[in-house]
Amino acid sequence: MKTLVTYSSRTGNTRLVAQAVHEAMPEGGLLVPVEDAPDPKGFDFVAVGFWVDKGMPDAKAQAYMQRLSGRIVGVFGTLGAYPDSQHARDCLAKTLELLRGSTVVASFLCQGKVDPKLVEAMSRMPGNAHPMTPERKARLEEAAKHPDATDLANARSVFAQALARLHGN
Ligand SMILES: Cc1cc2nc3c(=O)[nH]c(=O)nc-3n(C[C@H](O)[C@H](O)[C@H](O)COP(=O)(O)O)c2cc1C
């Protein structure tokens, strides 16, 4: 089975998850940043990873998703929000909508530390829509610990199980 794991990552969180997903693939599977990703047509399974930008997969990952029509696909992503939040569920729903032409057999989201420069820039925006409430502070502090070893093990497990199902095990 020919597999491709490709990912978009600005600050490294999604790259870590991509490495874990790659570990769940059969020997010889390809792992490449989305900028270098080959034509997905040559692969039996493609896992595509993104970071969440304004509630959506980032633009580079989205562009690659558009090339995945007709393929068997898994998705993974990292975000600042809690993975069991409505925000995360909405983001996954929008991702699946982008991939409606593909057969999606695995999905995984976890938190990823938010670039402190972004947090700082947001706090200086006029009419700041993201004031530093205690809830937001707690969420950012939790995000700063992710992806952690448990996230990476969970990502490996989700994709290993999806591949086992594809093989009919
Ligand atoms: C410009 C920008 C926009 C973001 N928008 C969101 C968002 O809408 N929702 C969210 O939960 N996290 C958001 N984040 C947080 C990132 O998705 C999160 O930190 C992610 O783990 C970054 O992944 P990376 O290290 O692979 O680049 C945003 C981060 C940046 C830099």
The ligand as an SDF file (V2000), in Angstrom:
LIG
                    3D

 31 33  0  0  0  0  0  0  0  0999 V2000
   -2.9380   33.4910   12.2540 C   0  0  0  0  0  0  0  0  0  0  0  0
   -3.4040   32.4010   13.1980 C   0  0  0  0  0  0  0  0  0  0  0  0
   -4.7500   32.1190   13.2750 C   0  0  0  0  0  0  0  0  0  0  0  0
   -5.2260   31.1210   14.1480 C   0  0  0  0  0  0  0  0  0  0  0  0
   -6.5590   30.8480   14.2060 N   0  0  0  0  0  0  0  0  0  0  0  0
   -7.0030   29.9120   15.0730 C   0  0  0  0  0  0  0  0  0  0  0  0
   -8.3980   29.6260   15.1660 C   0  0  0  0  0  0  0  0  0  0  0  0
   -9.2440   30.1880   14.4690 O   0  0  0  0  0  0  0  0  0  0  0  0
   -8.7970   28.6940   16.0620 N   0  0  0  0  0  0  0  0  0  0  0  0
   -7.9230   28.0070   16.8550 C   0  0  0  0  0  0  0  0  0  0  0  0
   -8.3640   27.1770   17.6580 O   0  0  0  0  0  0  0  0  0  0  0  0
   -6.5850   28.2330   16.7860 N   0  0  0  0  0  0  0  0  0  0  0  0
   -6.1200   29.1620   15.9070 C   0  0  0  0  0  0  0  0  0  0  0  0
   -4.7660   29.3970   15.8090 N   0  0  0  0  0  0  0  0  0  0  0  0
   -3.8310   28.5640   16.5980 C   0  0  0  0  0  0  0  0  0  0  0  0
   -3.1250   27.5240   15.7280 C   0  0  0  0  0  0  0  0  0  0  0  0
   -4.0530   26.8030   14.9260 O   0  0  0  0  0  0  0  0  0  0  0  0
   -2.3680   26.5110   16.6090 C   0  0  0  0  0  0  0  0  0  0  0  0
   -1.4370   27.1800   17.4380 O   0  0  0  0  0  0  0  0  0  0  0  0
   -1.6590   25.4490   15.7670 C   0  0  0  0  0  0  0  0  0  0  0  0
   -1.2600   24.3970   16.6140 O   0  0  0  0  0  0  0  0  0  0  0  0
   -0.4510   25.9540   15.0100 C   0  0  0  0  0  0  0  0  0  0  0  0
    0.0930   24.8580   14.2960 O   0  0  0  0  0  0  0  0  0  0  0  0
    1.5600   24.8360   13.6630 P   0  0  0  0  0  0  0  0  0  0  0  0
    2.5410   24.9030   14.8000 O   0  0  0  0  0  0  0  0  0  0  0  0
    1.6200   23.5400   12.9430 O   0  0  0  0  0  0  0  0  0  0  0  0
    1.6960   26.0190   12.7580 O   0  0  0  0  0  0  0  0  0  0  0  0
   -4.2920   30.3980   14.9510 C   0  0  0  0  0  0  0  0  0  0  0  0
   -2.9150   30.6780   14.8510 C   0  0  0  0  0  0  0  0  0  0  0  0
   -2.4720   31.6610   13.9840 C   0  0  0  0  0  0  0  0  0  0  0  0
   -0.9860   31.9440   13.8910 C   0  0  0  0  0  0  0  0  0  0  0  0
  1  2  1  0
  2  3  1  0
  2 30  2  0
  3  4  2  0
  4  5  1  0
  4 28  1  0
  5  6  2  0
  6  7  1  0
  6 13  1  0
  7  8  2  0
  7  9  1  0
  9 10  1  0
 10 11  2  0
 10 12  1  0
 12 13  2  0
 13 14  1  0
 14 15  1  0
 14 28  1  0
 15 16  1  0
 16 17  1  0
 16 18  1  0
 18 19  1  0
 18 20  1  0
 20 21  1  0
 20 22  1  0
 22 23  1  0
 23 24  1  0
 24 25  2  0
 24 26  1  0
 24 27  1  0
 28 29  2  0
 29 30  1  0
 30 31  1  0
M  END
$$$$
